[in-house]
Amino acid sequence: QLQLVESGGGLVQPVGSLRLSCAASGFTFDYYAIGWFRQAPVKEREGVSCISLSDGIAYSRDPVKGRFTISRDTAKNTVYLQMNSLKPEDTAVYYCAAQGGDSIPTVQGMCITSLFSDDNVMGYWGKGTLVTVSS
């Protein structure tokens, strides 16, 4: 069973940077979508960014475009979220989530669905890491 472990959260000042890591193990599918989602206090969980693990095609929602970059290191089975120009409204628990599929187009579709619709199809979740942006 797929396991995901996040790291890299912490306290950072506004306009600062952080890099989150998501280490994955226990793969059972040939292809995976791995994404970052966040939940701020008293707010609903929302998608941030997602990547197709095999080909690196990535997607991000508008609030983080130009500031956050998702990437992967297939040798290390790790997905990263580089967060720059952080704002107080980025404060949240950040979760890594994943779902396997039988083709690259399938997992790309999983990213798109989970980020841009109300239907989150990610079946595996990490425990989360807290990011606090405050002066």
N, C-alpha and C positions, 0 to 999 in steps of 0.2 A: 504494500500500500504506500502511496506517495506521502512523504513527509516533507514539510516546509518549515524552515526555521529562519525567522527574521532577526536582523541585528542592525545596529547603526543609529538608532534613535537617540534623542537627547535634547538638551536645551541649547537653543541657538538664538542669537540676536537677529532682529529684522535685517534683511538684505544679506544675511549670512548663507552658508551652504552646509549641506549634509549629504552623505551618501548612505542609502539603505542597501542592505544585502539580503537576499533570500536564497538560502542553500537548500537544494532539493535532493531527495534520495528516494529510492524505492520505485523507480519507473516501471510501469507495466504496459504502457502504450508506446507506439512508435513516434507519435507526435503530441506536443503539448502546447497549450496556451498558458502563459503565466502572467499574472497581472498584479498590480498594486491597487488597493482600495483603501479608503480612509473613512473614519467616523469621528466627527468632532462631538464635543459634549452637547447634548440635547438636539443633535441633528441626525438625520438618517445617513446610513452608509452611502458613499458615492464612489464611483470609479475614478481612477487617476490615469493609469497607463497600463498597457498590455502588450505582450510581445509573443510572436510565434517562435517557439524555441528553436526550431530547425533552421528556418531561413532568416530569422531576425527582423521580420516585418513588424513594425511597431505602430501603436496607436496611442493617442493621448487626448484627453478632454480639453476643452478650450481654457478652463481656468489655469491650467498648468503649462499650456503650450508656450514654448520659448523660454521656459524656466526649468522644467523638469525633463530629464532624459532617461528613458528606460533602455537597458542594454543587457546582453547576456554573455557569459563565458561558458561555452559548452564543455570545455575541458574540466571546468570546476563545477559544472551543474549548478551554476549560480546566476541569478538575475539581480541586476542592480537598478536602483533609482537614484540618479544624481539630481539633487534638488538645489537650485541656485536662486538667488534673489528671493529668499523666503519672506513670507508675510505673516503677520499674526493670524490671519484667517487660514493659514495652512496647518495650524495647530490641530492635531488629531492623533488617534491611534491608527497607524498604518499597518494594513494586513497584506500579506502575500497570499495569493490564491491561484489555483491551477486546475486544469481539466485536460484529460487526454482525449485524443481522437484518432481516426483512421487515415487522415490525410492532412496535408498542409492547408488546403482551402477550408476544411472543417474546423481546424483550430483557429484559423484567422477569423472565421465566422463567430467562433466562441468569444474571441476578444471583442469583436464589434457588438455582439449581442449584450455581453456583460457590461461593457462600458457605456453604451449609448441607448439601451432600452431599460425597461423596468424588470427585465427577466435576467437574473444573474445565473449563469449556468456553471459557474465554478464549483466543483465538488470537493476540493481539498483546500483547507485553510490553515495558515499558521496562527500562532497565538497573538501576534501583533507586536508592534514596537511603538512607543510613544514619542512623538515629535512635538516639542513645545517651542514656539517662536515668540520670544518676549524680550524686552529690554530690561 
